[in-house]
Amino acid sequence: METTAKKDIILAATDFTHVGDFAIDNAAALARVLNAKVMILHVINKETHRKLRKEGREPAWVDERLQEDATRVQAASPVEAGWISKEGSIFTTIAEVAREHQAKYVFIGTHGKKGIQRLLGSFALKVIKRSPSPVFSVKKPAEGNTFRNIVYPLDLELGSKQKVKWANHLGKLAGTSFHLLVYNPSEKSLKAKVRADLNQVLKIMDQHGVRHTETFAAEGESFSRQIIPFARQKQADAIIISTDPSKISWALFGSSDEKIIYNEEKIPVLCINSKDLNLIIGGL
C-alpha cells in the first residue's frame, strides 16, 4: 500500500492586522516552493479579548476568521492550509506550537521599529529568541517571492557557520542560490580564521549542490552596515542571519540584528538561533 509522505509545516502567526496577512502570504509563498503545509496560528490573549469586546464579536469569531484565512490560502494556490487558535502569550505560545507541530519555519509580520511597538512587530526579537524553528520576519506581501536568491553574511559570530544547514535545506528543495558577504577584518589572524570558516561553508554547500557566490566586505568598514546595501544590490529575496538567544535584546538605538530585521528595504530576514558551540558543522 502506498503512503503519502507527511508534509513539512510552515507556521504563520497572525494578529489579524495587515502584517499578520503579510506573514500568511509569505508563508504560503514558501510553502508553494517547498510543497509544505501552512498552519495559521492566532494566540488568544488580552489584545484578542479587547478586540472582540470593542467590535462586539463572540469568541467563535477567532476560529471563523482563521478558517477564512486558510480557505483564502488554498483558493489562491495549490497549498494545503490549516489553522490553530490557542490561549496564551505570544512570547511562549508561538514557540510551543512550533515545537508541537515540528514546524520547519515560522513566519511573523513586523510593523517595524518606530515609536511604541507592538507584536507582531514590536516584540519580534522575543519571539525569535524563544523559537525552536528558524523565523522569517517580514514587512510586506510576498509579491511573487520564491526565496531563491538569499544573502548569507558570514562573520566570526556565534552560529554564523551553522546557517549552512538551512542553506542546504533551501538549496535542495527550493533551488535557492546564496550570496555570501564575507567579513574582511584587517588583522591577519582573523583573516585566516574567516578564510577557514568560508572554506568549510563552501565545502559543505558544494557537497549538497547549493549554488553560491562569494564577495568580501570592504575592509575597515562596519560589516553589519554593508549587509543591507549588498542585499539591495543582489536584489535579494531574503537575508539569513544567525541570532544568539543569550544576547538578543532590545536596544534604544538598535542592535545590529535589529537593524537588519527591521530594515527599511523591507527585505525578509530569516533568523537562525545559534546552537551549541561544540556542534560539528559538517554533521548538521
N, C-alpha and C positions, 0 to 999 in steps of 0.2 A: 504494500500500500504506500502510495506517495504521501509525503508530509510536506506541508508548507512551512518554509523557514520563517522563524519569528523575526519580525522587523525591528530594527533599532527604533528607540523612542527619542524624539526631539521634543523637549518640554518648552512651552511658551507661556510665560507668566503675563497676565493681563490685569490691569486695574480699571478696565472699561473706559480708558481715555484714548486719545489718538495715539499715544506712544505705546499703549497696550496693543493697539491694532498693528503698529509697526513690528512689534515682537512676533505677533502671529503671522504676519505677512512674510517676514524674513525666515521664520522657522519653516513655513510651508515651502518657500523657495529652496531652502537647503534640503528639505525632505524629498522634493521632486528629484533633485540631483542624486541623493543617496538612496532613493527608494525606501525611505523611512516613514514612520507614522508620527503625526503631530498629536501631542496631548496638550490641550489648553487648560491652564490652571488659574483659578482665582482663589486667593487666600481671603477668607471672610474674616474681617477684623472690625475695629471700631469705625474705620473710614467707610466700610461697606454698610454697616448698620446706619451710620449717619446719612449716607447717600439714599438708602431705602426710605428712611423717615422723611427726608427732605422732598423726595419725589413721590411720596405716598404709595410706595410699592410694597408688595408682600415679599418675604424671604425667597419664595419659589422663583421670583424673577431672576435671581442669580443663575440658577440652573437653566432657565429658559434662554437667557442671553448667551450662556456658554454653548448651548445646543445650536443656537443660531450661528454663532461664530464657527463652530465645527462644520455645520452644513454649508456655510459660505466657502470655507476652505475646500471642501470636497467638490463643490459645484464649480469652482474656478479651475481646478486641475485634478488629474487622477491621483490625489493624495488622500490616504486614509487619515481620518482625524477623529479624536475623541476628546473628552473633557473631564475635569475634576474640579470640585469645589470642596474646600476644606477650611474649617475654623483654625485660626492660629495667628502666628506672627510671620510677616513676610521674611524676617531675618532668619527664621529657623524652618518654617514650613516648606518654603521652596526647596531648600536643601533636603528635607525629609522626603518629599515627594520624588525628587530627582533620584534619591538613593533607593526608595521603594521600587521605582519603575526602571532602575538602572539606565537612566537617561544618558544617551550618548553626548548630547549637548543641551544647554539651557539658553533660552533667549529672553532677554529683558529689554524693555524700551527705556530710554532715559530722556528726561526733559532738559538735560544739560546741567551745567554747574554755574548758575547765575542766581544771585539773591537767595531767598529762602527756598530750599529744595524739598522735593517730595519723591518718594519711590512710587511708580517705577522710574527712577532717575536720580533722586536726591541721595538715596542711601544705597546706590548700586554697589558701592565698594563693600558694604557689609554683607550683601547677598553673595557677591563674588567670593569673599573671604571664606564663607561657610559652605560653598557649593562643592559637592564631591565630583561634579562634572564640569567640563570646560564651559565657560559662559560667554555668549555673544552679547555685547552691549550695542544696541542700535538706536539711531536717532532719526531715521527716515524710512519710508516704504522700501521694499526690496527693489522695485523698479527694474526687474529683469535680471537681478544679480544671480550669478551662477556659482559664485565663490570659487572661481577657477584662477584667480590672479591675486595672490596674497603676499604681503610684505612680511618678512621674518627678520626682525632686528636680532643680531647675535652679539652679546657682550659677555662680560665676566660675572654677571649677576647670578644669584642662585636660581637654578631652573631654566636658564636660557637654552641650554642644550636639550633639556627634557621636552621642549616643544616639538622636537623632531618626531616623537611618537604620533602626534596629531597631524603633523605634516605628512607622515607616511599614510595615515588613515585617509585624509582628504585627497592626497595624491593618487592613491589607489582607486578609491571609489568615485571621486569627483573629477579626476584628471587635473587637479589643481597644480599650477606652477607656483613656485616660491621664489621671491626675490629677496635674497639675503643682503641686508645692510649690516656690514661688519664693523664693530668698534675698532678704532685705529689710534691706540694710545701712543704717546711719544717715547715712553720707557721701553727699552729693548727687551727686558724680561717679560713685560706684559704683552708686547708684540708677539713674542714666542708662544705665550700661553694662548692668546687669541688665535694664532695660526693653528696651533694644535687642536683647539676646540673646533675650529672651522673644518679642518681636515677630517675630524671624527664625524661631524654632522654630515658633510658631503659624502663620505664613505657610506654612511647609513642610508642616505637618500638614494644614492646610486644603486645600492643593493636592493632597494624597494622600487626602483624605477620611477622615482619622483623627479620631475623636471625642476631645474633651478638655475638661477643666475646669482652672481656674487658681485657686490660693489663695496669697496672700503669707504667708510665715512671720512670726512675731512679731518685731518689731524689737527689737534689743538682747539677744536670747537666742541661745544656741548653735543654729545651723542644723541641724547633724548630729543633735542631741538631739531635734529636733522631728520627724524623719523617721518613726521607728517609731510614735509616738503618732498621727501623721497617717495612716499606713498602716493602723493598727488602726481608726481612725475610719472610713476608707473601705472597710474590710473587703477589703483588697487581696489579690489572688491572688499578687502578686509586687511587688518593688521593683526598679527598674532603676537601676544606679549606674555611673558611669564610674570606671575604675581606671587609675592611671598606672604602667605596668610599671617605670619607672625609680625609683619611690618605694615600691612595695609592700614592706612588711617586717613582721616580727613585732614587736609592742610589748608590753612587760610588762603594762601596764595597758590595752592595746587601742587601736589607732588608730581613727579614725572609720570607716574602711572595715570593719575587723574587727568593730566593734560592730554594724554593720548586717548584715554577712554572718552573724554568729553570734547574731543577735537571739533573745531569749527567747520572742518570739511565734511563732517557727518559720516566719516568712513567707519563702518562696523569694526569693532575690536573684539577679538577672541582672546579671552583671558584664561590662562592655564595656571592653576595653582601649583607651585613648586612642591616637590615631594622630598623624601629622604635624600640627603646629600650623598649617602653611600650607594644610592641606586646605580646599578650598572646601566648606562645609557643604551648600550647595544642590546640589552635584554628587555627594553621597554615593550 
